[in-house]
Amino acid sequence: MKKLTWGMIGGGEGSQIGPAHRLGALADGNFTLTAGALDADGPRGKAYAERLGVAPDRAYGDWREMLAGERDRPDKLDLVTVATPNATHFEITKAFLNAGFNVLCEKPMTMTVEEGEEIVRIAEASGRICAVNYCYSAYPMVREMRAMVHRGDLGAIRTVVTNFSHGHHAAGDDADNPRVRWRYDPAMAGVSGQMADCGIHALHLASFITGDEVRTLSADFASTVPSRVLEDDAMVNFRMEGGTVGRLWSSTIAIGRMHGLDIQVFGELGGIRWASEQPNQVYYTRLNGRTEIIEKGEAGLTSEAQRLSRVAIAHPEGFPLAVANIYVDLAARIRGEASGDLPLAVDGLRSMAAVHAAVQSAGQNGAWVDARPPSLR
């Protein structure tokens, strides 16, 4: 099968997310890195792209140069990934969608709900794919959980409890660490810090696994480090369209928690739980029954979980291969094949609406507010 051509914006040398995208996109032989504008420092980005094997005429100094160089080529890129700082996602994604490219955007997709609505409209009008990198939804055992819920194993879902909390910013050294500082700077991060950075992953998982969407929420935000403008700790209560009650905690000052993403789903007939630090196992308890462990790679898993597993039982597949599964689904969608449950622009829009609703609620002492984007109310 012919490889698809792929271009990347951002994610340059030293980037936290860039290597995961490159490992993920190339893992299954679906894509080849063909073009790139990898760094805000143009010469540095071009040099790095060439070291990665990009032809000199397709290694660009910035995204505008890349757009101009790629938009009219007969061998047009099949996919462009946007892995730049948050404040640039909307402008770049919009430009490449309008030019007829399929786009995978890092989260958050936009800074405002209005921008999110516009991206959804452009993607629909253009017929192009606009996906968002909610890669935790692509772990095989998360897909298994979703299938269990949809199959009715848990009965009606009553409660979801999800967390994405770590302690890696507890030192409060924002001024000395550029990888930390931007996350609490409204000019770069937008209206929210930790909720927009990590909390939306946990919230997306709640919707993805249950197949339900958040309707209303109540939030409490705290900036526990005095120098921070945006929150480093967030607690959100939410209620979903189908009546499910949700609880979410997201924090950067939880010393002792490492990655800290986990989720529990409780229904009338049973409960399931999963943690990203032990991604091979789902713990499943039936009503009045013992807890059992469902292992990635074991016999009897759903076809969706099996499709996205690469190695035998007891061998872990971590974050880069979860990102790879997003690219697996993208490749299938681009080729017109069945593509699983790919997170799309509408998911990015819902997340940004929830973030802004949480900011509004926190500013009103936890008042319950509508968490849906205007177009989906």
C-alpha positions in Angstrom: 0.0 0.0 0.0 1.4 3.4 -0.9 2.5 5.5 2.0 0.6 8.8 2.7 2.6 12.0 2.8 2.7 13.9 6.0 3.9 17.4 7.1 4.5 18.7 10.6 4.3 22.2 12.0 6.0 22.6 15.3 7.3 19.7 17.4 10.9 20.5 16.7 14.1 19.5 18.4 13.6 19.4 22.2 9.8 19.5 21.9 7.9 17.5 24.4 5.2 16.3 21.9 7.1 16.3 18.7 8.8 12.9 19.1 5.5 11.2 20.1 4.0 12.4 16.8 7.0 11.3 14.7 7.1 7.9 16.4 3.3 7.6 16.1 3.0 8.7 12.5 5.8 6.4 11.3 5.1 3.4 13.5 2.8 1.5 11.1 4.2 2.5 7.8 1.2 4.6 6.8 3.0 7.9 6.6 6.3 9.4 5.5 7.6 12.7 6.9 7.6 14.8 3.7 7.5 18.4 4.7 8.0 20.4 7.9 8.2 23.8 9.6 9.4 22.5 12.9 10.6 25.4 14.9 9.9 29.1 15.6 13.6 29.6 14.8 13.4 29.1 11.0 17.0 28.1 10.3 17.1 25.7 13.2 13.8 24.1 12.2 14.9 23.7 8.6 18.1 22.1 9.6 16.3 19.7 11.9 13.8 18.7 9.3 16.6 17.9 6.9 18.3 15.8 9.5 15.0 13.9 9.8 15.1 13.2 6.1 12.9 16.0 4.7 14.1 17.2 1.3 15.7 20.7 1.5 13.0 22.3 -0.7 10.2 21.0 1.7 12.0 22.1 4.9 10.5 25.4 5.8 11.3 28.3 8.1 7.7 28.9 9.2 4.2 27.7 8.6 3.3 30.4 6.2 6.2 29.5 4.0 5.2 25.9 4.2 1.6 26.7 3.2 2.8 28.8 0.2 5.2 26.0 -0.8 2.8 23.1 -0.4 -0.7 24.3 -1.4 -0.3 24.1 -5.2 2.0 21.1 -5.5 0.7 18.2 -7.6 2.0 15.9 -4.9 0.0 17.6 -2.1 0.4 16.5 1.4 -2.2 14.0 2.7 -2.0 15.3 6.2 -0.6 18.2 8.2 -0.1 18.0 12.0 -0.2 21.3 14.0 1.9 20.9 17.2 2.6 24.5 18.0 1.8 26.6 21.1 -1.9 26.8 21.9 -2.4 30.4 20.7 -1.4 29.5 17.2 -3.6 26.4 16.6 -6.7 28.2 15.2 -4.9 30.4 12.7 -2.7 27.5 11.3 -5.5 24.9 11.3 -7.9 27.3 9.6 -5.3 28.2 6.9 -4.5 24.6 6.0 -8.1 23.5 6.0 -9.0 26.3 3.7 -6.2 25.3 1.4 -7.6 21.8 1.2 -5.3 19.8 3.6 -6.4 17.3 6.2 -5.3 18.4 9.6 -4.5 16.8 12.9 -4.4 19.6 15.6 -2.9 19.3 19.1 -5.3 20.2 21.9 -6.8 22.6 22.7 -7.9 23.0 19.1 -8.7 26.7 19.6 -8.5 29.4 22.3 -12.2 30.4 22.1 -15.6 28.8 21.5 -16.2 31.0 18.5 -12.9 29.9 16.9 -14.0 26.3 17.5 -17.3 26.8 15.8 -15.5 28.3 12.8 -13.1 25.3 12.5 -16.1 22.9 12.6 -17.8 24.9 9.8 -14.7 25.0 7.7 -14.0 21.3 8.0 -17.6 20.5 7.1 -17.7 22.9 4.1 -14.3 21.7 2.8 -14.9 18.0 3.2 -11.4 17.8 4.8 -10.7 15.9 8.0 -9.9 18.0 11.1 -8.9 15.7 13.9 -7.8 16.6 17.4 -5.1 14.7 19.3 -7.1 13.3 22.2 -4.7 10.3 22.0 -5.7 8.8 25.4 -8.9 7.7 23.7 -6.8 5.6 21.4 -5.3 3.2 24.0 -6.6 -0.3 23.1 -8.1 -0.8 26.6 -9.9 2.5 26.5 -11.5 1.4 23.3 -12.4 -1.9 25.1 -14.0 0.1 27.9 -16.1 2.1 25.4 -17.2 -1.2 23.8 -18.2 -2.6 27.2 -20.3 0.4 28.0 -22.0 0.3 24.5 -22.6 -3.4 24.8 -24.5 -2.9 28.1 -22.1 -4.7 30.4 -22.5 -2.0 33.0 -26.1 -1.2 32.4 -27.2 2.4 32.6 -24.3 4.6 33.6 -24.7 6.4 36.8 -21.4 8.1 37.7 -18.0 8.9 36.0 -15.0 9.9 38.1 -11.9 11.0 36.2 -8.6 12.7 37.1 -5.6 14.1 35.4 -3.4 15.4 38.2 0.4 15.4 38.7 2.9 17.3 40.9 5.5 18.3 38.3 4.8 22.1 38.7 4.6 22.1 42.5 7.9 23.9 42.8 6.4 27.1 41.3 9.6 27.8 39.2 7.6 29.4 36.4 10.0 32.2 35.7 12.9 29.9 35.2 11.3 27.1 33.2 9.9 28.0 29.7 8.1 24.6 29.5 6.1 25.5 32.6 5.8 29.3 32.3 3.6 29.4 29.2 1.0 27.2 30.7 -0.1 29.9 33.2 0.3 32.8 30.8 -3.1 33.9 29.4 -1.4 35.3 26.3 -0.2 31.8 25.4 -2.5 29.4 27.2 -5.8 31.3 26.9 -8.4 31.6 29.7 -7.4 28.5 31.5 -4.2 26.8 32.7 -4.5 23.2 34.0 -8.1 22.6 32.9 -7.3 23.5 29.3 -4.0 21.7 29.3 -4.9 18.4 31.1 -8.4 18.5 32.4 -9.9 18.4 28.9 -8.2 15.0 28.3 -10.0 13.6 31.3 -13.3 15.2 30.3 -13.0 13.9 26.8 -12.4 10.4 28.1 -15.6 10.6 30.1 -17.6 11.5 27.0 -15.7 9.0 24.8 -16.2 6.0 27.0 -19.8 6.7 28.0 -20.9 7.9 24.6 -22.5 10.8 26.3 -21.8 14.6 26.3 -21.4 17.1 29.1 -24.5 19.3 29.5 -23.8 21.5 32.6 -21.0 21.9 35.0 -19.9 23.6 38.2 -16.2 24.4 38.8 -13.8 25.6 41.5 -10.3 26.8 40.3 -7.3 27.7 42.4 -3.9 29.3 41.7 -2.0 27.9 44.6 1.4 29.4 43.4 1.0 33.1 43.9 2.8 34.1 40.7 0.4 32.2 38.5 -2.4 34.0 36.8 -4.2 30.9 35.6 -5.3 27.9 37.7 -3.0 25.1 38.7 -5.8 23.1 40.4 -9.3 22.5 39.2 -12.3 20.6 40.5 -15.3 20.2 38.2 -18.7 18.6 38.8 -20.6 17.9 35.7 -23.9 16.3 34.5 -24.2 14.7 31.1 -27.1 14.7 28.6 -28.2 11.2 29.6 -28.3 12.0 33.3 -24.8 10.6 34.3 -23.1 12.5 37.2 -19.4 13.3 36.7 -16.5 14.3 38.9 -13.2 15.6 37.6 -10.0 16.7 39.4 -7.0 18.2 37.5 -3.9 19.5 39.2 -0.3 20.3 38.7 0.7 20.6 42.3 -0.2 17.1 43.5 3.2 15.9 44.7 3.5 12.2 44.5 1.3 11.7 41.5 3.3 11.2 38.3 1.1 11.2 35.2 -2.1 10.9 37.1 -4.7 10.2 34.3 -7.3 7.7 35.4 -11.0 7.1 35.0 -13.7 5.1 36.7 -17.2 4.4 35.2 -20.0 3.1 37.5 -23.2 1.6 36.1 -26.2 -0.2 37.6 -24.7 -3.6 36.8 -21.0 -3.0 37.3 -18.0 -0.7 37.3 -14.7 -0.4 35.3 -11.5 1.5 35.9 -8.3 2.3 33.9 -5.2 4.3 34.6 -2.7 5.5 32.0 0.2 4.4 34.1 -1.0 0.8 33.9 -2.5 1.0 30.4 -2.7 -2.8 29.7 -5.4 -3.5 32.4 -9.0 -2.7 32.8 -10.5 -3.6 36.2 -14.0 -4.8 35.9 -16.4 -5.6 38.8 -19.9 -7.0 38.3 -22.7 -6.2 40.7 -22.2 -8.5 43.7 -19.2 -10.0 42.0 -15.5 -10.2 42.3 -13.1 -7.8 40.5 -11.4 -9.2 37.5 -8.6 -7.9 35.4 -9.0 -7.7 31.6 -5.6 -7.7 29.9 -4.6 -6.1 26.6 -3.9 -8.9 24.1 -6.0 -11.6 25.8 -8.5 -13.7 23.9 -12.0 -12.4 23.6 -11.3 -8.7 23.4 -13.3 -6.6 20.9 -12.1 -6.2 17.4 -11.4 -2.5 18.1 -9.0 -3.3 20.9 -7.4 -6.0 19.0 -7.0 -3.8 15.9 -5.0 -1.2 17.8 -2.7 -3.7 19.7 0.7 -4.5 18.2 2.5 -6.7 20.7 1.6 -9.8 22.7 -0.1 -9.9 26.0 2.0 -8.6 29.0 4.0 -6.3 26.8 3.1 -2.6 27.4 2.2 -0.2 24.6 2.5 3.3 25.9 1.9 6.9 24.9 3.7 7.0 21.6 1.7 4.0 20.3 -1.5 5.6 21.6 -0.6 8.6 19.4 0.2 6.0 16.6 -3.4 4.7 16.9 -4.7 8.2 16.1 -2.6 8.1 12.9 -3.8 4.6 12.2 -7.4 5.9 12.3 -6.4 9.0 10.3 -4.8 6.9 7.5 -7.9 4.7 7.3 -10.1 7.8 7.1 -8.0 9.4 4.4 -8.0 6.2 2.4 -11.8 6.0 2.7 -11.8 2.9 5.0 -13.4 2.3 8.3 -11.5 4.4 10.9 -12.7 3.7 14.4 -13.6 6.4 16.8 -11.3 9.3 15.6 -11.7 12.5 17.7 -12.7 15.3 15.4 -13.2 19.0 15.3 -16.5 18.8 17.1 -14.8 17.1 20.0 -12.3 20.0 20.1 -15.2 22.5 20.1 -17.0 20.7 22.9 -13.9 20.7 25.0 -13.3 24.4 24.5 -16.9 25.2 25.4 -16.5 23.2 28.6 -13.3 25.0 29.5 -14.9 28.4 29.0 -17.9 27.2 31.0 -15.6 26.1 33.8 -13.9 29.5 33.9 -17.3 31.2 34.0 -18.5 28.9 36.8 -15.3 29.3 38.9 -15.6 33.1 38.6 -19.2 32.8 39.9 -18.3 30.7 43.0 -19.2 27.4 41.4 -22.5 28.3 39.7 -23.9 25.7 37.4 -23.6 26.8 33.8 -24.3 25.3 30.3 -21.2 23.6 29.1 -22.3 23.1 25.5 -21.2 25.2 22.5 -24.0 27.4 21.1 -24.4 25.4 17.9 -25.0 22.2 19.9 -27.6 23.4 22.4 
